[in-house]
């Protein structure tokens, strides 16, 4: 809240803006330390557990690993889409040359 009883001078304004209590910085995580922390967890997922939900819940603890997991699970499990695209491009190229 702003104390309206005090006049706002430039020094007072700067004090209000910049003399904030500093936040405690989080320790910098390295990929190695993050992996070590993950491997030291005593959690074992079962076959019917939702892996993506686990990583979403633990994003703050493991930001790099959770990002890698999301990228990994974004890869389609089958290559039929790629094969269809390849076939359609072959047909398109064939029609263009004729």
VOKOLDO-625259 format. One record per residue: residue number from 1; x, y, z of N, C-alpha, C in turn; residue in one letter. Coordinates in Angstrom, 2 decimals, decimal comma. Layout:
BEGIN
[pt NUM [X Y Z] [X Y Z] [X Y Z] 'A']
...
// end
This chain:
BEGIN
[pt 1 [0,83 -1,18 0,00] [0,00 0,00 0,00] [0,88 1,24 0,00] 'X']
[pt 2 [0,37 2,28 -0,57] [1,09 3,54 -0,64] [0,67 4,42 0,52] 'X']
[pt 3 [1,67 4,94 1,22] [1,40 5,85 2,32] [1,19 7,24 1,74] 'X']
[pt 4 [-0,05 7,70 1,73] [-0,37 8,99 1,12] [-0,04 10,17 2,02] 'X']
[pt 5 [0,29 9,90 3,28] [0,62 11,00 4,18] [2,01 11,57 3,90] 'X']
[pt 6 [2,88 10,77 3,29] [4,23 11,23 2,96] [4,22 11,80 1,54] 'X']
[pt 7 [4,91 12,92 1,37] [5,01 13,45 0,01] [5,89 12,55 -0,85] 'X']
[pt 8 [5,52 12,41 -2,10] [6,30 11,58 -2,99] [7,40 12,43 -3,60] 'X']
[pt 9 [8,57 12,26 -3,07] [9,73 12,92 -3,65] [10,43 11,91 -4,54] 'X']
[pt 10 [11,33 12,39 -5,35] [12,00 11,47 -6,26] [12,80 10,41 -5,49] 'X']
[pt 11 [13,43 10,82 -4,37] [14,20 9,84 -3,59] [13,28 8,80 -2,98] 'X']
[pt 12 [12,14 9,26 -2,46] [11,19 8,34 -1,84] [10,63 7,37 -2,88] 'X']
[pt 13 [10,36 7,88 -4,06] [9,85 7,04 -5,14] [10,86 5,98 -5,54] 'X']
[pt 14 [12,11 6,37 -5,66] [13,16 5,41 -6,00] [13,33 4,37 -4,90] 'X']
[pt 15 [13,22 4,81 -3,66] [13,33 3,87 -2,54] [12,22 2,85 -2,59] 'X']
[pt 16 [11,00 3,33 -2,87] [9,87 2,40 -2,95] [10,04 1,40 -4,08] 'X']
[pt 17 [10,63 1,84 -5,18] [10,76 0,96 -6,34] [11,92 -0,01 -6,23] 'X']
[pt 18 [13,04 0,46 -5,71] [14,25 -0,34 -5,82] [14,77 -0,92 -4,51] 'X']
[pt 19 [14,29 -0,49 -3,39] [14,76 -1,04 -2,12] [13,82 -2,14 -1,64] 'X']
[pt 20 [13,62 -3,09 -2,48] [12,79 -4,25 -2,16] [13,65 -5,29 -1,46] 'X']
[pt 21 [13,02 -6,11 -0,69] [13,74 -7,21 -0,07] [14,12 -8,19 -1,16] 'X']
[pt 22 [15,41 -8,51 -1,27] [15,81 -9,42 -2,35] [15,26 -10,82 -2,14] 'X']
[pt 23 [14,87 -11,42 -3,22] [14,39 -12,80 -3,17] [15,57 -13,74 -2,99] 'X']
[pt 24 [15,33 -14,83 -2,31] [16,39 -15,82 -2,14] [16,52 -16,58 -3,46] 'X']
[pt 25 [17,70 -16,51 -4,08] [17,84 -17,18 -5,37] [17,85 -18,70 -5,20] 'X']
[pt 26 [17,27 -19,36 -6,17] [17,30 -20,82 -6,18] [18,67 -21,27 -6,66] 'X']
[pt 27 [19,16 -22,37 -6,14] [20,46 -22,84 -6,63] [20,36 -23,23 -8,10] 'X']
[pt 28 [21,39 -22,90 -8,83] [21,39 -23,19 -10,27] [21,49 -24,70 -10,47] 'X']
[pt 29 [20,60 -25,22 -11,28] [20,62 -26,65 -11,58] [21,44 -26,89 -12,84] 'X']
[pt 30 [22,23 -27,90 -12,79] [22,94 -28,34 -13,98] [22,27 -29,62 -14,44] 'X']
[pt 31 [22,43 -29,99 -15,69] [21,81 -31,24 -16,13] [22,25 -32,44 -15,29] 'X']
[pt 32 [23,51 -32,44 -14,87] [24,01 -33,57 -14,08] [23,36 -33,60 -12,71] 'X']
[pt 33 [23,27 -32,43 -12,05] [22,67 -32,42 -10,71] [21,17 -32,74 -10,78] 'X']
[pt 34 [20,52 -32,29 -11,84] [19,10 -32,59 -11,99] [18,88 -34,08 -12,19] 'X']
[pt 35 [19,72 -34,70 -12,99] [19,61 -36,14 -13,21] [19,93 -36,90 -11,93] 'X']
[pt 36 [20,94 -36,46 -11,19] [21,26 -37,10 -9,91] [20,09 -37,00 -8,93] 'X']
[pt 37 [19,45 -35,83 -8,89] [18,29 -35,66 -8,01] [17,15 -36,58 -8,42] 'X']
[pt 38 [16,94 -36,72 -9,71] [15,87 -37,60 -10,20] [16,18 -39,06 -9,86] 'X']
[pt 39 [17,41 -39,45 -10,05] [17,77 -40,84 -9,79] [17,73 -41,18 -8,30] 'X']
[pt 40 [17,86 -40,17 -7,44] [17,83 -40,42 -6,00] [16,41 -40,49 -5,43] 'X']
[pt 41 [15,42 -40,18 -6,25] [14,03 -40,28 -5,79] [13,67 -41,73 -5,50] 'X']
[pt 42 [12,84 -41,91 -4,51] [12,41 -43,26 -4,14] [11,06 -43,60 -4,79] 'X']
[pt 43 [10,68 -42,87 -5,82] [9,39 -43,08 -6,48] [9,56 -44,04 -7,64] 'X']
[pt 44 [8,69 -45,02 -7,70] [8,66 -45,93 -8,83] [7,26 -45,87 -9,44] 'X']
[pt 45 [7,22 -45,59 -10,72] [5,93 -45,54 -11,40] [5,51 -46,94 -11,82] 'X']
[pt 46 [4,21 -47,19 -11,69] [3,67 -48,46 -12,15] [3,30 -48,35 -13,61] 'X']
[pt 47 [2,95 -49,47 -14,18] [2,62 -49,51 -15,60] [1,40 -48,66 -15,96] 'X']
[pt 48 [0,45 -48,56 -15,05] [-0,77 -47,81 -15,34] [-0,70 -46,35 -14,88] 'X']
[pt 49 [0,45 -45,90 -14,37] [0,61 -44,50 -13,97] [0,77 -43,60 -15,19] 'X']
[pt 50 [0,35 -42,37 -15,05] [0,47 -41,39 -16,13] [1,83 -40,71 -16,04] 'X']
[pt 51 [2,71 -41,05 -16,94] [4,09 -40,54 -16,92] [4,10 -39,04 -17,16] 'X']
[pt 52 [3,31 -38,57 -18,10] [3,28 -37,14 -18,39] [2,76 -36,33 -17,21] 'X']
[pt 53 [1,81 -36,87 -16,50] [1,30 -36,19 -15,31] [2,38 -36,10 -14,24] 'X']
[pt 54 [3,16 -37,15 -14,06] [4,27 -37,13 -13,09] [5,24 -36,00 -13,42] 'X']
[pt 55 [5,61 -35,89 -14,70] [6,58 -34,86 -15,08] [5,98 -33,48 -15,01] 'X']
[pt 56 [4,69 -33,35 -15,25] [4,03 -32,04 -15,12] [4,03 -31,61 -13,65] 'X']
[pt 57 [3,77 -32,55 -12,75] [3,76 -32,25 -11,33] [5,16 -31,90 -10,81] 'X']
[pt 58 [6,20 -32,42 -11,44] [7,56 -32,22 -10,96] [8,38 -31,29 -11,86] 'X']
[pt 59 [7,70 -30,44 -12,61] [8,40 -29,53 -13,52] [9,33 -28,57 -12,77] 'X']
[pt 60 [8,92 -28,10 -11,60] [9,77 -27,17 -10,85] [11,02 -27,86 -10,33] 'X']
[pt 61 [10,91 -29,12 -9,95] [12,08 -29,84 -9,46] [13,03 -30,22 -10,59] 'X']
[pt 62 [12,47 -30,57 -11,73] [13,27 -31,05 -12,85] [12,88 -30,33 -14,14] 'X']
[pt 63 [13,23 -29,06 -14,29] [12,78 -28,32 -15,48] [13,36 -28,86 -16,79] 'X']
[pt 64 [14,64 -29,22 -16,79] [15,25 -29,70 -18,04] [14,76 -31,09 -18,41] 'X']
[pt 65 [14,70 -31,97 -17,43] [14,24 -33,34 -17,70] [12,78 -33,36 -18,13] 'X']
[pt 66 [11,94 -32,56 -17,49] [10,52 -32,56 -17,86] [10,33 -32,02 -19,28] 'X']
[pt 67 [11,15 -31,06 -19,67] [11,09 -30,56 -21,04] [11,51 -31,65 -22,03] 'X']
[pt 68 [12,54 -32,39 -21,69] [12,99 -33,48 -22,56] [11,93 -34,57 -22,67] 'X']
[pt 69 [11,27 -34,87 -21,57] [10,22 -35,90 -21,58] [9,06 -35,47 -22,47] 'X']
[pt 70 [8,66 -34,18 -22,37] [7,57 -33,70 -23,23] [7,96 -33,79 -24,69] 'X']
[pt 71 [9,22 -33,46 -25,01] [9,68 -33,58 -26,40] [9,69 -35,03 -26,85] 'X']
[pt 72 [10,14 -35,92 -25,99] [10,22 -37,34 -26,32] [8,84 -37,93 -26,56] 'X']
[pt 73 [7,88 -37,60 -25,70] [6,54 -38,15 -25,84] [5,75 -37,49 -26,96] 'X']
[pt 74 [6,26 -36,40 -27,52] [5,58 -35,76 -28,66] [5,86 -36,50 -29,96] 'X']
[pt 75 [6,85 -37,38 -29,97] [7,19 -38,15 -31,16] [6,11 -39,22 -31,37] 'X']
[pt 76 [5,52 -39,29 -32,54] [4,49 -40,31 -32,77] [5,06 -41,73 -32,63] 'X']
[pt 77 [4,25 -42,62 -32,13] [4,72 -43,99 -31,93] [4,75 -44,81 -33,20] 'X']
[pt 78 [4,08 -44,35 -34,23] [4,14 -45,07 -35,50] [4,58 -44,11 -36,59] 'X']
[pt 79 [5,03 -44,66 -37,68] [5,51 -43,82 -38,76] [4,52 -43,78 -39,94] 'X']
[pt 80 [3,27 -44,13 -39,70] [2,31 -44,16 -40,80] [2,05 -42,76 -41,35] 'X']
[pt 81 [2,07 -41,76 -40,48] [1,86 -40,39 -40,95] [2,96 -39,98 -41,92] 'X']
[pt 82 [4,19 -40,31 -41,56] [5,31 -39,98 -42,42] [5,20 -40,73 -43,75] 'X']
[pt 83 [4,82 -41,99 -43,67] [4,69 -42,78 -44,91] [3,59 -42,20 -45,81] 'X']
[pt 84 [2,48 -41,77 -45,22] [1,41 -41,16 -46,02] [1,88 -39,88 -46,67] 'X']
[pt 85 [2,59 -39,06 -45,91] [3,11 -37,82 -46,48] [4,08 -38,10 -47,62] 'X']
[pt 86 [4,94 -39,08 -47,42] [5,89 -39,44 -48,46] [5,16 -39,92 -49,71] 'X']
[pt 87 [4,16 -40,76 -49,54] [3,40 -41,27 -50,69] [2,68 -40,14 -51,40] 'X']
[pt 88 [2,08 -39,24 -50,65] [1,35 -38,14 -51,30] [2,32 -37,19 -52,01] 'X']
[pt 89 [3,50 -37,00 -51,47] [4,46 -36,13 -52,15] [4,98 -36,79 -53,42] 'X']
[pt 90 [5,11 -38,12 -53,40] [5,53 -38,84 -54,60] [4,48 -38,68 -55,69] 'X']
[pt 91 [3,20 -38,80 -55,31] [2,13 -38,63 -56,29] [2,11 -37,20 -56,81] 'X']
[pt 92 [2,35 -36,25 -55,94] [2,34 -34,84 -56,35] [3,50 -34,56 -57,32] 'X']
[pt 93 [4,66 -35,09 -57,02] [5,82 -34,89 -57,89] [5,59 -35,56 -59,24] 'X']
[pt 94 [4,96 -36,74 -59,25] [4,72 -37,47 -60,49] [3,76 -36,67 -61,37] 'X']
[pt 95 [2,71 -36,10 -60,77] [1,73 -35,32 -61,52] [2,37 -34,04 -62,08] 'X']
[pt 96 [3,31 -33,46 -61,34] [3,92 -32,21 -61,78] [4,80 -32,41 -62,98] 'X']
[pt 97 [5,43 -33,56 -63,09] [6,34 -33,80 -64,21] [5,59 -34,19 -65,47] 'X']
[pt 98 [4,39 -34,68 -65,38] [3,62 -35,10 -66,55] [2,82 -34,00 -67,13] 'X']
// end
